[in-house]
Amino acid sequence: MKKIFLAIIFISLIGQYSCIIDQDKYKETEIFEEFETQKGFLILHLPPVLFKVVMSLSDEDRIEAKEILDKIDLIKVLFFQESENTNLTVSELKSKIHENIKGYEYNLLTRIAEKDTDISIYIIDKEDVIHEVLVLMESDDEYVGFNLVGKLTKEEVFKVYKMINTENIQNIEN
């Protein structure tokens, strides 16, 4: 009888704790969602393992990259190239993305100018943990966005940026 009573208590405790929902759990943004059905856009949802395709890694960086990739849950990639078939121009897309950035309360981490491309890095951070990183690369007729969802530090965000090989990204687009 005691065993049955203990088993019932044990099962009810397991059931109680397994049904608890973490109310503070972070919900990712859908920053690229409105563009998924429009012409000229390619939007990919990638597991972090496939992100290695756009990263240039030396042998010494592989261990550090693996540790960082383990902290990333999902990577969303947006490619847009302006043409006569598209409904938006790059400047219109930039305006819409910046509206979404304000709406989702991203904070600008840094802005970098490289040759013909402007790069902006935005983050959503709560309690010193970065839950989302948004990297936007804009040129005259192309727009590329990376949305990394996970739990990172600012130092790890800059390491991810350094690992991204923009030449490989441009080769993928063509």
C-alpha positions in Angstrom: 0.0 0.0 0.0 2.9 2.4 0.8 4.5 1.6 -2.5 1.3 2.5 -4.4 0.9 5.7 -2.4 4.5 6.7 -3.0 4.2 5.9 -6.7 1.1 8.1 -7.0 2.8 11.0 -5.2 5.9 10.5 -7.5 3.8 10.5 -10.7 1.8 13.5 -9.6 5.0 15.5 -8.8 6.5 14.6 -12.2 3.2 15.5 -13.9 3.1 18.8 -12.0 6.7 19.9 -12.9 6.5 18.7 -16.5 3.4 20.9 -17.1 5.0 24.0 -15.8 5.5 26.5 -18.6 8.4 29.0 -18.3 6.5 32.3 -18.6 9.8 34.2 -19.1 10.9 32.1 -22.1 12.0 34.3 -24.9 9.9 34.1 -28.1 11.8 34.8 -31.3 10.8 37.6 -33.7 9.4 37.1 -37.2 11.3 39.9 -38.7 11.4 38.5 -42.2 7.9 36.9 -42.2 6.1 39.5 -44.3 8.5 39.0 -47.2 8.3 35.2 -47.5 5.7 35.3 -50.3 7.0 38.3 -52.3 8.9 38.1 -55.5 12.7 38.6 -55.4 13.1 37.2 -51.8 14.7 34.0 -50.7 14.2 33.3 -47.0 15.8 30.3 -45.4 15.4 28.8 -41.9 18.6 26.9 -41.3 19.9 24.7 -38.4 23.2 26.1 -37.1 25.1 23.1 -38.6 24.4 24.4 -42.2 25.6 27.9 -41.2 29.2 26.6 -41.6 28.6 27.0 -45.4 28.9 30.7 -45.1 31.7 30.8 -42.6 35.4 30.8 -43.3 37.1 28.8 -40.6 40.7 28.1 -40.0 41.6 25.0 -38.0 42.1 26.9 -34.8 38.7 28.6 -35.1 36.8 25.4 -35.5 36.6 24.5 -31.8 35.5 28.1 -30.9 33.0 28.1 -33.7 31.5 24.8 -32.5 31.1 26.2 -29.0 29.3 29.3 -30.4 27.2 27.3 -32.9 26.0 25.1 -30.0 24.4 28.3 -28.4 22.5 29.1 -31.6 19.1 27.5 -32.0 18.1 28.8 -35.5 19.4 30.9 -38.3 17.1 32.8 -40.6 18.6 34.2 -43.8 17.0 36.7 -46.2 18.3 37.3 -49.7 16.8 40.1 -51.8 18.0 41.3 -55.2 16.3 44.2 -56.9 15.1 43.6 -60.4 12.3 44.5 -62.8 10.2 41.6 -61.4 10.3 42.7 -57.7 7.7 44.8 -56.0 10.2 46.6 -53.8 13.4 48.5 -54.1 16.3 48.1 -51.7 15.5 51.4 -50.1 11.8 50.5 -49.6 12.9 47.1 -48.1 15.3 48.9 -45.8 12.6 51.2 -44.6 10.2 48.3 -43.9 13.0 46.3 -42.1 13.8 49.4 -39.9 10.1 49.7 -39.0 10.2 46.0 -37.9 13.4 46.7 -36.0 11.7 49.4 -34.0 8.6 47.3 -33.4 10.6 44.3 -32.1 12.8 46.6 -30.0 16.2 45.7 -31.4 19.2 47.7 -30.2 22.0 48.8 -32.6 25.2 47.1 -31.6 27.4 48.4 -34.4 27.5 49.7 -37.9 30.3 48.9 -40.3 31.1 50.2 -43.8 32.9 47.9 -46.2 33.6 48.8 -49.8 30.2 49.0 -51.4 28.3 47.4 -48.5 26.9 48.8 -45.3 26.6 46.3 -42.5 24.5 46.8 -39.4 24.3 44.5 -36.3 21.3 44.7 -34.1 20.6 42.7 -30.9 17.8 41.9 -28.6 19.2 41.4 -25.1 17.6 40.8 -21.8 19.6 40.5 -18.6 23.0 40.5 -20.4 22.0 37.6 -22.6 21.6 38.2 -26.3 18.6 36.3 -27.6 18.7 37.5 -31.2 21.3 38.9 -33.5 20.2 40.6 -36.7 23.0 41.3 -39.2 21.9 43.4 -42.2 24.1 43.8 -45.3 23.0 46.4 -47.9 24.4 47.3 -51.3 22.9 49.3 -54.2 20.7 46.5 -55.5 21.1 43.7 -52.9 20.0 43.2 -49.3 21.1 40.2 -47.1 19.9 39.6 -43.6 20.9 37.1 -40.9 18.8 36.6 -37.9 20.5 34.3 -35.3 18.3 33.0 -32.5 20.0 31.7 -29.4 21.8 32.8 -26.2 25.0 34.6 -26.8 27.3 37.3 -25.3 28.4 40.4 -27.1 31.9 39.0 -27.5 30.4 35.9 -29.2 28.3 38.1 -31.5 31.5 39.8 -32.8 33.2 36.4 -33.2 30.2 35.2 -35.3 30.5 38.4 -37.5 34.3 37.8 -38.0 33.6 34.2 -39.1 31.0 35.3 -41.8 32.7 35.3 -45.1 30.9 38.0 -47.2 32.5 36.8 -50.4 31.0 33.3 -49.9 27.6 34.9 -49.3 27.9 36.9 -52.6 28.8 33.7 -54.4 25.8 31.9 -53.0 23.5 34.7 -54.3 24.9 34.4 -57.9 
